[in-house]
Amino acid sequence: MTIDSLRVAVIGGGLIGAGWIARFAENGVDVSVYDPAPDAEEKANRVLENADRAYSKLTMAPRTNKGDVRFVDSIDKAVRNAGLIVEAVPEEPSLKKTIYAEIEKTAAAEALIASSTSGILPSNLQEGMLHPERLLVAHPFNPVYLLPLVELVGGRETAADVIRRASEIYRAIGMHPLHIKKEIEAFVADRLLEAVWRESLWLVKDGIATTGEIDDAIRFGFGLRWAQMGLFETYRLAGGEAGMRHFMAQFGPCLKWPWTKLTDVPDLTDELVDLIASQSDAQSGHHSIRELERIRDDNLVAILQALKVNNWGAGETLANYEKQRFDAGALTATDVDKSQPIRTLERLVPADWTDYNNHMNESRYLQCFADASDSLLRVIGVDAEYVANRGSYFTVETHIRHLNEVAALQPIYVTTQILKARGKKLHLFHRLYHGSDQLLATGEHMLLHVNLETRSASEPATEVSQRATEIAQAHAHLETPEGAGRAIGQPLSVGRTR
């Protein structure tokens, strides 16, 4: 089963179910949804709107065409022809087992069933199933469409191949599948969260700190460390040059001190609930839930992008996902009409690409042309594998003419013409358009092929040179672009400056 042929059914369209719908739909997978609640579709669409907004900024890789999302009126209709069935109903084992019985009446024998439970043992869920070997837990984290972690937990009867197949699916949609090899209630991540939650309840109850102060302690301190190194790697550093062994020797005895109340839980009296709720309202009640969701998503996108720069942690997962999307969306020499300038970029202008006038800022014009150059390079065979083998093109000279403006969320596209492909040199001319034919800018670029080991100019591989030359020869019959060869200071004959 590949992601291209996968069809998904989601049973339960609440917060987690809707997150799964968004994650799969944003990756081009068709999703059938069953939820008997009359407002389920309306609520799910709000999550889909947030996901669309987040994915417009998450990666520069081309977005795939969204999968079709279809709400149906029965489990039977939802699971028919589905290769993966996601169960995201409330945490009631009897309800889940009833759902599985309905699923198994119709589902294909090879379909995987993945429960989104945050703590129920999969072995318990498998009781009474006709095909228990295909059920596993795939526990995500909110927002499902952005956070990459998914805990995979098999039960006593889960087939090993089911874990493997599920891992492949989740990696293909940009997630980090973590196989929990031994069953335990609440799995791993939620058990850690539960420990912090218990201690936080005591700190509020005993008047030590407010909800806002506790959140500040996390988000301004160890939360930032955890976001990129986790717990043990952070403490390894705390041990200095001697590492974890020294840290354990130095701070291990502290664990016997009466610092925490992890084995005890405060009674959730009305007074304590009122105290926590009122502090939470004072902390963030000035934002609506929708505003908080979008603030959260914006921050997560920024953190993921920052980690991607260093290819670390969740950033490495994003980088791998981005490579998949670039490769999946890449043009090939057989895809293009060589008799015309090649359409190398097509997208909407992201909101954060704009200046105070809500117009795309100057740096993003160059971004568009850089992305178009990358797309053209893939056409001639300079893909990730080629670069990994130590060959690439570097841009050595650029000239951009800014001719018009474009606002956020407007459609833009780039066409690319090869003016010359000779030896180490590749001479490109890009045109950036808004809508159908409004010329926004042109970009002329000279690229030089480089050996990435020696960092010096080198001849491209024969097949790359041949593909570039073939397109250049076809483009030689086109008119020379207006503005080609211009220098700064020459009078403009079309358009206007920004």
Secondary structure as GFF3:
##gff-version 3
##sequence-region A 1 498
A	DSSP	beta_strand	7	11	.	.	.	ID=ss1
A	DSSP	alpha_helix	15	25	.	.	.	ID=ss2
A	DSSP	beta_strand	30	34	.	.	.	ID=ss3
A	DSSP	alpha_helix	40	58	.	.	.	ID=ss4
A	DSSP	beta_strand	69	72	.	.	.	ID=ss5
A	DSSP	alpha_helix	75	79	.	.	.	ID=ss6
A	DSSP	beta_strand	84	87	.	.	.	ID=ss7
A	DSSP	alpha_helix	93	106	.	.	.	ID=ss8
A	DSSP	beta_strand	112	115	.	.	.	ID=ss9
A	DSSP	alpha_helix	122	125	.	.	.	ID=ss10
A	DSSP	three_ten_helix	132	134	.	.	.	ID=ss11
A	DSSP	beta_strand	135	139	.	.	.	ID=ss12
A	DSSP	beta_strand	149	154	.	.	.	ID=ss13
A	DSSP	alpha_helix	160	172	.	.	.	ID=ss14
A	DSSP	beta_strand	176	180	.	.	.	ID=ss15
A	DSSP	alpha_helix	189	205	.	.	.	ID=ss16
A	DSSP	alpha_helix	211	217	.	.	.	ID=ss17
A	DSSP	pi_helix	218	222	.	.	.	ID=ss18
A	DSSP	alpha_helix	223	229	.	.	.	ID=ss19
A	DSSP	alpha_helix	232	238	.	.	.	ID=ss20
A	DSSP	three_ten_helix	240	242	.	.	.	ID=ss21
A	DSSP	alpha_helix	243	251	.	.	.	ID=ss22
A	DSSP	three_ten_helix	252	256	.	.	.	ID=ss23
A	DSSP	alpha_helix	270	284	.	.	.	ID=ss24
A	DSSP	alpha_helix	289	309	.	.	.	ID=ss25
A	DSSP	alpha_helix	314	329	.	.	.	ID=ss26
A	DSSP	beta_strand	342	348	.	.	.	ID=ss27
A	DSSP	three_ten_helix	351	353	.	.	.	ID=ss28
A	DSSP	alpha_helix	362	379	.	.	.	ID=ss29
A	DSSP	alpha_helix	384	388	.	.	.	ID=ss30
A	DSSP	beta_strand	391	402	.	.	.	ID=ss31
A	DSSP	beta_strand	411	422	.	.	.	ID=ss32
A	DSSP	beta_strand	425	434	.	.	.	ID=ss33
A	DSSP	beta_strand	438	451	.	.	.	ID=ss34
A	DSSP	beta_strand	456	457	.	.	.	ID=ss35
A	DSSP	alpha_helix	462	475	.	.	.	ID=ss36
###
